[in-house]
């Protein structure tokens, strides 16, 4: 089916704050589109590929790329109609990090639309989108804040001083916490995606049944390591039986959450920040939200989460970053560009920052 996007080129270049930005996300197994303007988020839509990859126990890159091709233009139509939008002033797409084939789908559509509509285009860092996703909420955090970023293959603590001003405090030295959830779920024979399935099973178990290690929590520093915890789970499964799986899941989740909470407290004390942001897919974990909520109340720290729909990969956060970085957008023909790996520390503040420190 041929989809016709009826959008108009801007008759004049509006001010940065007044721009309406189209966001496109296609970094992995979610296809998403959003529109963000001077009154906030106008509309967003997302298609998940979970059912497509379930039989394979994980994301198949080629299948992911082909599905993005099928779903992206229909989602663009859907969002345009929902927002009653007939013109855009700029396009933001996920440039990286992610699966390069999947990224190239979004980059190609963004470049083509930018050229045909004569509007500027910007490649956005996926992790910056997650870092700033709580700014989509009604009560956004002020700068500076500490962010625990737990998304896909990334686990890191970042001091966020302003848009583009990020200081990496610590990161995982091996498995990211999301990978640890998925691999542990596979050991327990759970389905894909593993993280949510493990969290559901953990609700039926006893969290104190197994004394799994809290990796690197007793060492100084803010780095993480979860490969040893995964090995401890494997040994527990071999020693026990299927009847112990709920207790193993609960004890594993408890060890992970205590480790993340302890490192967050250490990072807040090291930086002197009184605001904590948790973003990324694992940020939707209810036990993590509960434990961090209790800890932050005791410590007098303001805790911010994006709502659940903005914890997973979404285009609302990409459109938001495009709006905040409108001064970085460049007119003209945009090269199709994607980066499978892209260090967050390479980012710099935009030339015309909209948001300032508190």
Residue pairs with C-beta under 8 A, 6 or more apart in sequence:
3 73
3 74
3 76
3 77
5 73
5 76
5 77
5 80
5 113
6 80
6 86
7 80
7 85
7 86
7 87
7 88
7 113
7 117
8 86
8 87
8 117
9 87
9 117
9 118
9 119
10 87
10 88
10 89
10 119
13 89
14 89
16 326
16 327
16 352
16 354
17 38
17 354
18 37
18 38
18 89
19 37
19 38
19 89
19 90
19 323
19 326
20 35
20 36
20 37
20 38
20 42
20 85
20 87
20 88
20 89
20 90
21 35
21 36
21 37
21 88
21 89
21 90
21 91
21 92
21 319
21 322
21 323
21 326
22 33
22 34
22 35
22 76
22 88
22 90
22 91
22 92
22 113
22 319
22 322
23 32
23 33
23 34
23 35
23 36
23 44
23 91
23 92
23 93
23 124
23 315
23 316
23 317
23 318
23 319
23 320
23 321
23 322
24 32
24 33
24 72
24 91
24 92
24 93
24 94
24 106
24 109
24 110
24 315
24 318
25 31
25 32
25 33
25 34
25 46
25 93
25 94
25 106
25 126
25 129
25 313
25 314
25 315
25 317
25 318
26 32
26 68
26 72
26 93
26 94
26 98
26 102
26 103
26 105
26 106
27 94
27 96
27 97
27 98
27 99
27 102
27 103
27 106
27 126
27 313
28 59
28 64
28 98
28 99
28 102
28 152
28 313
29 48
29 49
29 50
29 52
29 53
29 59
29 64
29 102
29 313
30 46
30 47
30 48
30 49
30 312
30 313
30 314
31 46
31 47
31 49
31 67
31 68
31 71
31 72
31 75
32 44
32 45
32 46
32 47
32 75
32 313
32 314
32 315
32 316
32 318
33 44
33 45
33 46
33 72
33 75
33 76
33 78
33 79
33 315
34 41
34 42
34 43
34 44
34 45
34 79
34 314
34 315
34 316
34 318
34 319
35 41
35 42
35 43
35 44
35 79
35 80
35 83
35 85
35 88
35 319
36 42
36 316
36 319
36 320
36 322
36 323
37 323
40 136
41 136
41 316
41 319
41 320
42 82
42 83
42 85
43 79
43 80
43 82
43 83
43 85
44 79
44 314
44 315
44 316
44 319
45 75
45 78
45 79
45 82
45 315
46 75
46 309
46 312
46 313
46 314
46 315
47 67
47 71
47 75
48 312
49 59
49 63
49 64
49 67
50 192
50 193
52 63
52 64
52 67
53 59
53 60
53 63
53 64
53 192
54 191
54 192
56 63
56 192
57 186
57 192
58 182
58 192
59 99
61 99
61 101
61 102
62 101
64 99
64 101
64 102
65 99
65 101
65 102
65 104
65 105
68 102
68 105
68 106
69 105
72 105
72 106
72 109
73 109
76 109
79 85
80 86
88 117
88 119
89 119
89 326
90 119
90 120
90 121
90 122
90 322
90 326
90 329
91 110
91 113
91 114
91 119
91 120
91 121
91 122
91 322
92 110
92 121
92 122
92 123
92 124
92 318
92 319
92 321
92 322
92 323
92 325
93 106
93 107
93 109
93 110
93 121
93 122
93 123
93 124
93 318
94 103
94 106
94 123
94 124
94 126
94 129
94 318
95 103
95 107
95 123
95 124
95 125
95 126
95 337
95 338
95 339
95 342
96 103
96 123
96 125
96 126
96 338
96 339
96 340
96 341
96 342
97 125
97 126
97 127
97 339
97 340
97 341
97 342
98 126
98 338
98 340
99 340
100 338
100 339
100 340
103 338
103 339
103 340
104 336
104 338
107 123
107 336
107 337
107 338
108 336
110 121
110 123
110 334
111 121
111 333
111 334
111 335
111 336
113 119
113 121
114 120
114 121
114 333
114 334
115 333
115 334
118 331
119 331
120 329
120 330
120 331
120 332
120 334
121 329
121 330
121 334
122 322
122 325
122 326
122 328
122 329
122 330
123 337
123 338
124 318
124 321
124 322
124 325
125 321
125 342
125 344
125 347
126 151
126 313
126 318
127 149
127 151
127 154
127 344
128 164
128 166
128 321
128 344
128 347
129 317
129 318
129 320
129 321
130 149
130 151
130 279
130 280
130 317
131 147
131 149
131 158
131 160
131 166
131 277
131 279
131 344
132 160
132 163
132 317
132 320
132 321
132 324
133 279
133 306
133 310
133 311
133 314
133 316
133 317
133 320
134 140
134 141
134 277
134 279
134 304
134 305
134 306
135 141
135 320
135 355
136 306
136 307
136 310
136 316
136 317
136 320
137 304
137 306
137 307
139 304
140 304
141 275
141 277
141 302
141 304
142 275
142 357
142 358
143 160
143 161
143 162
143 355
143 356
143 357
143 358
144 159
144 160
144 161
144 162
144 271
144 273
144 275
144 357
144 358
145 159
145 160
145 273
145 275
145 276
145 277
145 304
146 157
146 158
146 159
146 160
146 169
146 264
146 267
146 268
146 271
146 273
146 275
146 276
146 277
147 157
147 158
147 159
147 160
147 276
147 277
147 278
147 279
148 156
148 157
148 260
148 263
148 264
148 267
148 276
148 277
148 278
148 279
148 283
149 155
149 156
149 157
149 158
149 279
149 280
150 176
150 177
150 178
150 260
150 278
150 279
150 280
150 281
150 282
150 283
151 178
151 279
151 280
151 281
151 282
151 283
151 313
152 176
152 178
152 179
152 280
152 281
152 313
153 176
153 178
153 179
154 171
154 172
154 176
154 178
154 280
155 171
155 172
155 176
155 177
155 178
155 224
155 226
156 168
156 169
156 170
156 171
156 172
156 344
157 168
157 169
157 170
157 171
157 222
157 263
157 264
157 267
158 166
158 167
158 168
158 169
158 344
159 166
159 167
159 169
159 267
159 271
159 273
160 166
160 277
161 167
161 357
162 349
162 353
162 355
162 356
162 357
163 324
163 325
163 349
163 350
163 353
163 354
163 355
164 325
164 347
164 348
164 349
164 350
164 353
165 349
166 344
166 345
166 347
168 344
168 345
169 222
169 267
169 270
169 271
170 221
170 222
170 223
170 224
170 263
170 267
171 223
171 224
172 223
172 224
172 225
172 226
173 223
173 224
173 225
174 225
174 226
174 227
175 183
175 225
175 226
175 227
175 230
176 226
177 224
177 226
177 256
177 260
177 282
178 195
178 280
178 281
178 282
179 226
180 226
180 227
180 229
180 230
180 256
181 194
181 195
181 198
181 199
181 256
181 282
182 192
182 193
182 194
182 195
183 194
183 230
184 194
184 198
184 230
184 233
184 249
184 252
185 191
185 194
185 195
185 197
185 198
186 194
187 230
187 233
187 234
187 237
188 198
188 201
188 233
188 237
188 245
188 248
188 249
189 245
190 197
190 198
190 201
191 197
195 281
195 282
195 285
198 249
198 252
198 253
199 253
199 285
199 286
199 287
201 245
201 246
201 249
201 250
202 246
202 249
202 250
202 252
202 253
202 287
203 250
204 246
204 250
205 245
205 246
205 247
205 248
205 249
205 250
205 251
206 246
206 247
206 250
206 251
207 250
207 251
207 253
207 254
208 251
208 254
209 244
209 247
209 248
209 250
209 251
210 232
210 236
210 247
210 248
210 251
210 252
211 251
212 229
212 232
212 233
212 236
212 251
212 252
212 254
212 255
213 228
213 229
213 232
213 255
214 255
214 258
214 259
214 262
215 224
215 225
215 226
215 228
215 229
215 259
216 223
216 224
216 225
216 259
217 258
217 259
217 262
217 263
222 263
222 266
222 267
222 270
224 259
224 263
226 256
229 252
229 255
229 256
233 248
233 252
236 244
236 248
237 244
237 245
237 248
240 248
253 285
253 287
254 287
256 288
257 285
257 287
257 288
257 291
258 291
260 288
260 292
261 288
261 291
261 292
261 295
264 276
264 278
264 292
264 295
265 295
265 299
267 273
268 274
268 276
268 299
268 301
274 300
274 301
274 302
275 301
275 302
275 304
276 292
276 296
276 301
276 302
276 303
276 304
277 304
277 305
278 288
278 289
278 292
278 303
278 304
278 305
279 305
279 306
279 311
280 311
281 311
281 312
281 313
282 288
282 311
283 289
283 305
283 306
283 311
284 308
284 311
284 312
289 305
292 303
293 303
295 301
296 302
296 303
305 311
306 317
310 316
310 317
322 329
323 354
324 350
324 353
324 354
324 355
325 350
326 350
326 352
327 350
327 351
327 352
328 350
328 351
